[in-house]
């Protein structure tokens, strides 16, 4: 009997156990908290000049300031690696910069040659840090998957963003 219990304990320690099995597995595709200069590689429209020392929690020391004029996107990241078709979400922390209307973070891709897009968006208009997760985007590999951040336009605005995560649901 003792050997059976020891065997079960060894089995559970090797293979683990769980109270429930999720029907969707999440795979991290991209994560960025903009803590070091190299975190801006691949981004258009932002660099370390956009750092602010205003953060949502103790996990990071810096966030990124997003603002711009009429031409959008104000910041953009195009995934350079092959992204397989599937369901994706984007999440991050954000807040409106003081005395502004805030902005929006999008995960999107171009669906045809007429520049029509499929996207999911999360907006930040509160002056306190808020964590948000987008709806699910089905990406079919028509064009490149892209993260865009926009704040402002005809009316001046700005936002702070931190801890962006893109996940694929499998």
N, C-alpha and C positions, 0 to 999 in steps of 0.2 A: 504494500500500500504506500509506503514511504517513497519507493522508487517511482510510482505512478505520479504522486504529487510533485516530486522533484522534476520529473519529465514534463509535466504540464507547466510548471513554473519556468522551466528553461524554454519551452515552446513559446510561451507568452512573452518572455523577455526578448526572444529573437524576432518574433513576428509581430509583436505588439497586439493590442486589443483596443477596441473602440466601442463606445456605447451606441453609435449610429454610423451608418455609411452614407455619405452625401451622394445624391444622384449626379451631382456636377463636381468634377475635379477642377480646381483652379490652378492654372499655370502662370507664374509671373513672367511677363514678357519684357517689361520695362519698369524701372524704378529710379527716381531721381529726387534728391532733396536739396540740390543746388548748394552743397557745402564747400566744394572746391572748384577751382578754375576748370578742371577737366570735365566737370558736370555740364558745362555749356557746349561741349563738342557736339556738333551736328545741329545745334539750334541756330535758327536765323532770327535776328531782331533782338536778342538779349545776350548779355555777357556779364562778367563779374561787376561791371558798373551798375547793374540792376540789383545788387544785393541790398537787403535791408536786414537789420538785426532785430526783427520783430517776428516771433515764431509761435506756432500753436501749442507747443509742448516742449518738454526737456530733451526730446530725442534729437533736435537739431538746433543749430545756432544761427542759421541764416535762412531767409526766404527770398523769393524773387519778385521784383516790382514790375508790373506790366501796365503800360499805358501807351497811347498812340493817337495818331490823327485819323483822317478819313480812310486812308488806304489800309486794308486789312489783308492778311492777318498781321497782328503786331508782333507775334512770335510764333515760330513754326518748327516742328521737328518731324522729318520724314524718315520712316523706318527704312534703312538701307538694306537690311537683310530680308530674305524671303519670309513672308508671313503667310502661313497656310490659311485656307478658308476656314471660317468658324465663327463662333460667338465671342465677342470681346466686350470688356467694360473698362472704364477709366475712373479713377478716384483720386482725390487729393484734398488737402486742406486749403482753404482760401478765405479771404475777407476783402471787403471794400476798403480801399485806402481812405483815411480820414477825409471827410467832407466831399466824397465822390459817390458815384452810383455803382461802382464795382465793375464786374466784367464776367467773362465766360471762358470756360475751357471746353474744347471739343475733341472728340475722336472721330475722324471722318475719312472717307475715300471718295474719289471721283467715280461715278458709275457709268458715264458715257462720254463721248467726245464733245458733247454740248455743254460741258462743265456743270452737269447736275451732280449733286453729292448726296451720299447717305451719311448721316451723322447722329451722334448722341452728344448732348451738351449738359454741362452743369454750370449754373450761374451763381455768382456770389455778390450779394447786395447788402449784406449785414456788415456792421463795423466790428463784429467779434468773429474770431476764428471759428469756422464751421467745417466739419468733414462731410463730404458728399461723394456718393457713388452714382454713376450714370446708369441709365437703362442699358439694355444689351444691344449691341450692334452686330448684325450679321455681315461679315466681310467675305466677299466672294472673289477677291483678287483681281478685280477689273483694273485697278490702278493701285498706287502705293497707299498704305495706311499712314495717317498723319495725325499728329497732335497739334492743335492750334490754340493760342490764347489771345484774347482780344479784350480791351478795355478802353473805352473812349471812341471817338469818331467825330461826328458833328458837335457833340456835347462832350467836353473834357471829362474824363473819368480815369480811374486807376484801381488796381487790386494787387494784393499780395497772394502768392501761391507757394505752397510747400508740399513736399512728399507726394509727388505724382506717382501713381502705380497703374500700369496697364496689365490686365489679366486676360488670358484666354480661358473660356469655360469649356471643358471637355466632358 
